[in-house]
Amino acid sequence: MSDTAQRPRKGPPAAPVAGDQVGTGLLLVLGLLAAVAPLAMDLYLPAFPAMAGELSVGTTAVQATLTAFLVGLTAGHLLFGPLSDRLGRRRPLVAGAALCVAAGAVAALAPTAEVLVAARLLQGLGGAAGMVIGRAVVSDLVRGRAAARAFSLMMIVGGVAPVVAPVLGGLLLEPLGWRGLLAIVLALSAVMLLAVLVAVPESRPPELRRPVRSRPDAGRSAPSGLRSRTFLGHGLAFGSAFAVMMAYISASPFVYQVMMGLDATLYGVVFGANALALSVVSALSARLSSSYPVRGLLGTGLAVCLGGCVGTGLLVVTGAPVGWLALTLFVSVASIGLVLGNATALALAAVPRAAGSGSALVGALQFGLAAAVSPLVGLGGEHTAGPMAGVMLAAAVLAVGSFLLADEGEGGGRPAADPAP
């Protein structure tokens, strides 16, 4: 009787099917998980002056709330990724989402800057669970081209979120105030927790949840996979391409408003057009991944991104009319839609037995590089695009170099059916 009861395995571990696609509903939920942390990071940026005034602190103390969030986000990736490899995906995901909700409530009601910094640190820590484990769930369920398609569709939400969030924050700041913006983040975190409880299955089978060194075969393959050129090269390409986008986001208010003279409305229009282009190219990447090699799509996106960054650098060096920067920046940002999803799929395909740990390292690279490049773009002051152009070009060169050094890896671009997890 007990043998019969165990044989069907109708629970979540049986969900992966070779060559199958992730269901639309689950994909939307995973996209939400990927978007909450970036929205929480950037939505309140336009409110910094108001926060400094109300909390009676300097700009450094307010900026510390963003730094704390990034530190928590990076640490959360390194915590929840390996934890999900050992305990399964759902329990750490629920715990992280619950922590994000609790910390979000404290942040929205914080009476002092010190309390706000601590709450933002914990909010980033919990918010990381949705990003890192969401990627691991996709890697559990599908491989190869199906994974590339799923990641590209997720990036439509998760990749656009940090680009759109400051614009939304600027529009909502006056009617809602900075606490209202943080209340929106709290509401999104609560929706994330509810969606996890209702819609996200346990995708990691129990037999794979033991520590990897307890398995004779996995003890060698998982660590070596995390050190392989395939994983590290594609993971670093992902993080470097994201750094290109973060350098653009950080410098865009000065480039568009101070140097080009656009008002806030036109700045929002141009910024939104670039975000729309990123979304369209991400959707195009998802469609093309069923017909073209994933690695080829990634290489194309990186080449176009590098070309846009070279163009930006040439315009700055030659002193060309500043308006031309809008074109090269558009090309650089839009091309990243071909990069993020495909690079994630190729990196995690190299570590199928340790997708959580692999996703953690990819995310740590992503936000570690983002935190490093964001302050650099303002070193020359607000009347020059030179630091932005230099940082974007350096990050693009690093992304292309990492891609070229990476091995193609199993299932990266072959037209054959994706292997079963």
Summary of the structure (lengths in Angstrom):
residues: 421
radius of gyration: 21.1
end to end distance: 28.6
largest distance: 79.5
contacts: 1628
relative contact order: 0.15
helix: 80%
strand: 0%
